[in-house]
Amino acid sequence: MNNQYRQLTQAERYQIGALCKLGFTARRIANEMQRGNKTISNELKRCPDGQYCADTAHNHAEQMRKCARKYTKCSQVVQKRIESLLLIGLSPEQAAGRMRLERFSGSVSCSTIYSLVNQMCWRPLLVRKGKRYRPRKGAEAGAHLIPGRVDIDERPAHIEDKVEVGHWEGDTVYGQNSYLVTMVERVTKILLTCRVKTKTKKNVARAIKKMLKPFKHLCHTITFDNGGEMGGVECSFDPR
């Protein structure tokens, strides 16, 4: 069969036991249960005395699983290390990378960490609390929320070539409990940041004006993304 292998359940083992008592061969049991011949043959070998017992076979299978490397991969030590990394705000991808960087003896992949998060109910420890990312609706995102918006394709060439100081780029960065409003000067790479609790138009506009006030003589243009929170920014000083 080309189907992906599935572990036999205890109910299926009881079915195999019943069919064995009826005198079915391994091949016939496989056809009856729509399983592979090799799967049934290996299952019948779990009972050494030749008399198949579903309970004995199931206990043997569980014991083999507990001895497998995949089962023991997330030991108590590994679980505690992963939990400590999640508690300081690291994502499963970052936690896996940190464990590899530290050459931790029980380092695991991010997929294993995600499985452990689901198993241990650790979703509240994730940065996004386990919520799925919801992309913005529409190709233009929040562009329609910005009055008098000028497309970036219309930006003058001398700004694009970075030959004049005074042209800035603004953005907002999501943190764990707040947002950072950032402003970067394109030539000098000066970085300004301001923390805001919520990214409303009013809060973002106030933060940008506060950061640029000392640089108002060096503020000719500002380029924003299409975030709707940028729709309330208005220059209250002469850019030139």
C-alpha positions as a printed NumPy array, in Angstrom:
array([[  0.   ,   0.   ,   0.   ],
       [  1.12 ,   3.591,  -0.688],
       [ -0.706,   5.044,   2.306],
       [  1.305,   6.556,   5.149],
       [  1.854,   4.096,   7.976],
       [ -0.523,   4.33 ,  10.938],
       [  0.004,   2.666,  14.287],
       [ -2.44 ,  -0.098,  15.056],
       [ -4.983,   0.834,  17.706],
       [ -6.032,  -1.415,  20.563],
       [ -9.416,  -1.933,  18.906],
       [ -7.689,  -3.133,  15.742],
       [ -5.598,  -5.555,  17.784],
       [ -8.767,  -7.036,  19.271],
       [-10.065,  -7.429,  15.721],
       [ -6.86 ,  -9.22 ,  14.72 ],
       [ -7.235, -11.538,  17.706],
       [-10.807, -12.375,  16.732],
       [ -9.827, -13.099,  13.117],
       [ -6.935, -15.302,  14.286],
       [ -9.374, -17.417,  16.29 ],
       [-11.421, -17.861,  13.109],
       [ -8.348, -19.275,  11.376],
       [ -7.619, -16.311,   9.093],
       [ -4.108, -16.12 ,   7.641],
       [ -2.034, -12.959,   7.936],
       [ -2.669, -12.067,   4.296],
       [ -6.409, -12.556,   4.661],
       [ -6.472, -10.464,   7.86 ],
       [ -4.591,  -7.702,   6.024],
       [ -7.148,  -7.741,   3.2  ],
       [-10.028,  -7.764,   5.665],
       [ -8.657,  -4.798,   7.632],
       [ -7.221,  -2.993,   4.598],
       [ -3.77 ,  -3.06 ,   6.111],
       [ -0.373,  -4.003,   4.753],
       [  0.712,  -7.653,   4.868],
       [  3.954,  -6.676,   6.581],
       [  2.075,  -4.746,   9.267],
       [ -0.053,  -7.748,  10.176],
       [  2.884, -10.178,  10.025],
       [  4.936,  -8.02 ,  12.396],
       [  1.953,  -7.64 ,  14.696],
       [  1.446, -11.403,  14.97 ],
       [  5.113, -11.785,  15.981],
       [  4.571,  -9.693,  19.11 ],
       [  3.305, -12.803,  20.924],
       [  6.239, -15.267,  21.202],
       [  4.155, -18.333,  22.058],
       [  2.364, -18.262,  18.703],
       [ -1.036, -17.522,  20.238],
       [ -1.915, -13.914,  19.453],
       [ -3.243, -11.904,  22.432],
       [ -4.433,  -8.351,  21.81 ],
       [ -3.6  ,  -7.14 ,  25.337],
       [ -0.102,  -8.619,  25.28 ],
       [  0.594,  -7.185,  21.823],
       [ -0.687,  -3.758,  22.833],
       [  1.467,  -3.661,  25.982],
       [  4.485,  -4.703,  23.938],
       [  3.832,  -1.928,  21.401],
       [  3.496,   0.684,  24.159],
       [  6.752,  -0.462,  25.735],
       [  8.547,  -0.198,  22.399],
       [  7.218,   3.321,  21.885],
       [  8.482,   4.424,  25.307],
       [ 11.958,   3.138,  24.458],
       [ 12.018,   4.909,  21.098],
       [ 14.191,   8.017,  20.691],
       [ 11.273,  10.156,  19.535],
       [  9.397,   9.338,  22.727],
       [ 12.315,  10.258,  24.994],
       [ 13.401,  13.297,  22.968],
       [ 11.527,  15.744,  25.212],
       [ 12.743,  14.694,  28.645],
       [ 11.938,  16.626,  31.818],
       [ 15.205,  18.569,  31.469],
       [ 14.399,  19.503,  27.878],
       [ 10.845,  20.503,  28.787],
       [ 12.058,  22.791,  31.576],
       [ 14.589,  24.414,  29.248],
       [ 11.967,  25.008,  26.554],
       [  9.523,  26.43 ,  29.1  ],
       [ 12.149,  28.835,  30.439],
       [ 12.909,  30.088,  26.912],
       [  9.219,  30.598,  26.141],
       [  8.749,  32.487,  29.433],
       [ 11.306,  35.134,  28.407],
       [  9.419,  35.802,  25.17 ],
       [ 11.207,  33.596,  22.649],
       [  9.224,  31.949,  19.865],
       [  9.566,  28.181,  19.242],
       [ 11.82 ,  28.945,  16.266],
       [ 14.035,  31.176,  18.418],
       [ 14.037,  28.656,  21.278],
       [ 15.174,  25.871,  18.938],
       [ 17.91 ,  28.114,  17.522],
       [ 19.061,  29.15 ,  20.994],
       [ 19.325,  25.531,  22.135],
       [ 21.422,  24.672,  19.053],
       [ 23.612,  27.745,  19.6  ],
       [ 24.199,  26.764,  23.228],
       [ 24.919,  23.169,  22.104],
       [ 22.243,  21.962,  24.501],
       [ 22.394,  18.177,  24.731],
       [ 18.666,  17.793,  24.204],
       [ 18.173,  20.358,  21.432],
       [ 15.05 ,  19.786,  19.347],
       [ 13.437,  21.283,  16.264],
       [ 10.797,  24.018,  16.334],
       [  8.205,  21.467,  15.134],
       [  8.883,  19.356,  18.214],
       [  8.531,  22.445,  20.405],
       [  5.193,  23.311,  18.803],
       [  3.994,  19.754,  19.458],
       [  5.114,  20.074,  23.081],
       [  3.337,  23.431,  23.388],
       [  0.081,  21.811,  22.303],
       [  0.632,  18.806,  24.535],
       [  1.494,  20.854,  27.647],
       [ -1.09 ,  23.618,  26.985],
       [  1.628,  26.272,  26.77 ],
       [ -0.07 ,  28.419,  24.128],
       [ -0.418,  31.361,  26.583],
       [  3.404,  31.407,  26.772],
       [  3.723,  32.209,  23.064],
       [  4.219,  35.827,  22.036],
       [  0.994,  35.861,  20.042],
       [ -0.706,  33.554,  22.568],
       [ -1.002,  30.914,  19.849],
       [ -3.333,  33.047,  17.718],
       [ -3.13 ,  32.611,  13.976],
       [ -1.813,  35.507,  11.91 ],
       [ -4.615,  37.288,  10.106],
       [ -3.4  ,  39.103,   7.006],
       [ -4.873,  42.456,   6.167],
       [ -7.827,  42.362,   3.841],
       [ -7.297,  43.8  ,   0.422],
       [ -4.101,  44.348,  -1.512],
       [ -3.836,  48.002,  -0.444],
       [ -4.086,  47.21 ,   3.3  ],
       [ -4.657,  50.529,   5.114],
       [ -3.865,  52.769,   2.149],
       [ -7.449,  54.001,   1.928],
       [ -7.204,  55.223,   5.534],
       [ -4.447,  57.734,   4.677],
       [ -5.858,  61.012,   3.289],
       [ -3.899,  62.601,   0.437],
       [ -1.685,  59.545,   0.133],
       [  1.155,  59.776,  -2.41 ],
       [  2.412,  56.489,  -3.833],
       [  6.074,  55.61 ,  -3.237],
       [  6.596,  55.343,  -7.009],
       [  6.222,  59.125,  -7.133],
       [  9.081,  59.727,  -4.71 ],
       [ 11.689,  62.053,  -6.317],
       [ 14.91 ,  60.514,  -7.612],
       [ 17.206,  62.519,  -5.324],
       [ 15.448,  60.952,  -2.312],
       [ 15.768,  57.479,  -3.785],
       [ 19.494,  58.036,  -4.472],
       [ 20.163,  59.075,  -0.828],
       [ 22.188,  62.162,  -1.719],
       [ 20.447,  64.597,   0.641],
       [ 20.016,  64.453,   4.414],
       [ 16.552,  65.058,   5.789],
       [ 14.41 ,  62.32 ,   4.304],
       [ 12.938,  59.906,   6.837],
       [ 11.105,  56.582,   6.861],
       [  8.577,  55.704,   9.553],
       [  7.124,  52.426,  10.759],
       [  5.561,  50.73 ,  13.785],
       [  6.95 ,  47.577,  15.414],
       [  4.766,  45.276,  17.491],
       [  6.103,  44.354,  20.931],
       [  4.759,  42.049,  23.63 ],
       [  2.653,  44.654,  25.446],
       [  3.089,  47.795,  23.361],
       [  4.338,  49.238,  20.062],
       [  7.464,  51.045,  18.962],
       [  7.186,  53.936,  16.536],
       [ 10.445,  54.145,  14.591],
       [ 11.916,  56.871,  12.387],
       [ 15.076,  56.323,  10.31 ],
       [ 16.95 ,  58.983,   8.347],
       [ 17.814,  57.446,   4.972],
       [ 21.371,  58.837,   4.601],
       [ 22.789,  59.086,   8.145],
       [ 20.81 ,  56.039,   9.405],
       [ 19.815,  57.929,  12.559],
       [ 17.242,  55.811,  14.389],
       [ 14.582,  57.35 ,  16.617],
       [ 12.154,  55.241,  18.641],
       [  9.206,  55.998,  20.869],
       [  7.084,  53.52 ,  22.813],
       [  3.286,  53.786,  22.632],
       [  0.672,  51.637,  24.345],
       [ -1.637,  51.505,  21.33 ],
       [ -0.996,  52.371,  17.682],
       [ -3.897,  54.761,  17.218],
       [ -3.532,  57.629,  14.765],
       [ -3.392,  60.121,  17.625],
       [ -0.705,  58.276,  19.601],
       [  1.47 ,  57.588,  16.551],
       [  1.219,  61.176,  15.311],
       [  2.12 ,  62.539,  18.773],
       [  5.131,  60.194,  18.998],
       [  6.444,  61.156,  15.547],
       [  6.15 ,  64.891,  16.237],
       [  7.903,  64.439,  19.575],
       [ 10.808,  62.519,  18.   ],
       [ 11.262,  64.868,  15.029],
       [ 10.963,  68.137,  16.956],
       [ 14.753,  68.383,  17.549],
       [ 15.334,  67.556,  13.867],
       [ 12.678,  69.764,  12.285],
       [ 15.372,  71.695,  10.413],
       [ 16.445,  68.352,   8.896],
       [ 13.03 ,  66.983,   7.994],
       [ 12.112,  67.441,   4.362],
       [ 10.022,  64.329,   3.631],
       [  8.707,  61.29 ,   5.504],
       [  7.886,  57.954,   3.863],
       [  5.42 ,  55.68 ,   5.667],
       [  4.023,  52.252,   4.942],
       [  0.309,  51.717,   4.284],
       [ -0.61 ,  51.238,   7.936],
       [ -3.801,  53.045,   8.838],
       [ -2.17 ,  54.347,  12.028],
       [ -0.092,  56.706,   9.861],
       [ -3.19 ,  58.506,   8.596],
       [ -3.126,  61.078,  11.4  ],
       [  0.411,  62.384,  10.841],
       [  0.488,  66.018,   9.76 ],
       [  3.58 ,  68.224,   9.761],
       [  3.049,  71.143,  12.153],
       [  6.298,  72.844,  11.042],
       [  7.748,  74.064,   7.775],
       [  9.822,  71.162,   6.354],
       [ 12.186,  73.608,   4.669]])
